[in-house]
């Protein structure tokens, strides 16, 4: 029966190819556009590290030394707080870091070409905390020392992707040895540094020990706040300069509470010493809470997604009225089939087969179109280039959406077709 | 034409008519709001910035070599760059700065008059005032208008490392926030003595126009590693030729530099609104698609109508209706549907506007745009129904006898 229905459907497609093509086109444009937008939204609102996002916590503290700014916790910390967090043995792992940038070249290379590289100056706990995937070698063990870990992209650029562990890079005139090379590593969003509009940046090129970067005076490439003037990052250790971000990995409520107490006690000692004029307000937020706090989902994309939902509605309406006119013009055939014994159910099943088939075709076309729309969106909104990916989940959703819209746009026309009276149509 | 009869005839096909009306309403809603978005963006891009947008050329650059960690070396290169750039024909003035106007991020500081230290508690904008490190030529390069006092001069650059209070120049709105209508010259703030006030420029477009607070300090040479931008004022006719030479000119002084971009102030403004423009373009693209789909629907609607009403139209023709009458009848019927669609569209326009405003900033709909969008819908709809309408008018009267 199914093969018979499919055969009939194909015949029907052949009989009115331009009409079915229009239906197909309308539905796939609508679904494709919506899928492209959903791909962007799902990347932006996604969980970048699902296996432990509920155990990783961003630390905010409001240790500002005067009562001038509003009393809200700062996402950036002074060196002294950062060290306090680092030295605690409550968290399983902790990472304290700032973003910088240097120019890099292979010190052995005869070419003087240097590559603009983003730097994460961090404590060694970063790699275990973020589960950074190593291709070769491993992370550095101390916060000081002339060692670095490099990302896949930089390794491709400088060493053509070969195992570069043990080689020496010249970074802004200093020589540092590579101890590890990462595999291609995508975090969408870049949870560990989602502030300052960086949530959709790529992972870093170079990971350097924190103390080394400070000693070398690698400048801070992210938000800093300071209550005093200072001449460079190397002078920040004992000053009121806020620039470090901190993450900790805590297992279970008890550990979380213990660490919260640890921070609060620390703030209390500052308060007792008269160095903490604001109310104590230390906050721990897990990955998803932190990302939603930062409201990183692009409002423009949300607005456009809303418009594309409306657009899909219009497409379904359009397909529906097209199919209605198609079924109407085929009513003689329906009447004939009913007259020679086909039941209403048969006719309905046949129509359903037709729309499912149409839905499947629209599904394939819409997947193709959503890829195209995604490319188009990033030419219009280039900042989103790093998150414009169609993952299998979305491809499936696209197919499903095409199927649902196709069947739903055929429902009313089918209902109408079933109500034609045989005698009237055959007359 | 009998509206009641038309209405009755439409009621005969409630479903398709209803769908088309809904489509038209949604299309209208999208069309009007997309146009608003496009006009809003256009307005932002063409706003007056207080700067000589088209004659200012900017080059953003960064040293790539470790030699620049020696700041004296760095300074000597920058000084040579400035001399060489000044020698290019058509260059009126060259300066260096750490940050550009028309930006949301950058260096900032709080400011208050020393006699009035609570000032920045009452005006929160005073807590984060753009702090621009530059040198004496920036006023010429950017075309600042001096309202009071003078711009920074060579003597305002103190010995490096000096703890002495500096001289600063502030913007007009900052002066007003600090001193009202009084003169600001000679006043002492936490950041130094005010020696001049310049007419407001757009420093941060996301802030109100009377909150364009900024201060200029002659310290870029001391902290030369912050001097990322060369700002050049160019003769209007020489822009293209200067633009093509600036990179080579500084690379000839010292090659170990990355030159990120060379752009005019107007391009900088456009780039600031790049995402707004992108979104407006996406919406316009969607409008195009929507109009296309709606035109298909209008076509299908009329076509369906023809096939169903053959008999009635045949009878009409037999009773004496001319081809012209039938054509007019079909078109009027469609126009009637469009009118209902546009009426409903009014609600959708406002609804969609409110909905979008939750996510992006958007002006309120205005009547001219609405009428324009209605016009576009009528025209595209009429074009789409023309063929079926003509076909309908060609139904011969003899059909009537066939189908009775």
Interface residues (C-beta under 8 A of the other chain):
Chain A: X22 X26 X29 X33 X68 X69 X103 X112 X114 X116 X170 X172 X173 X174 X196 X217 X219 X223 X231 X299 X300 X302 X303 X304 X306 X307 X308 X310 X311 X313 X314 X315 X317 X318 X320 X321 X322 X324 X325 X328 X329 X376 X377 X380 X381 X382 X383 X412 X416
Chain B: X15 X16 X19 X20 X22 X23 X26 X27 X29 X30 X62 X63 X64 X65 X66 X67 X69 X105 X110 X120 X121 X127 X223 X225 X256 X258 X274 X275 X276 X277 X278 X279 X281 X282 X283 X285 X286 X289 X290 X293 X294 X296 X297 X300 X301 X303 X304 X307 X308 X352 X355 X356 X359 X360
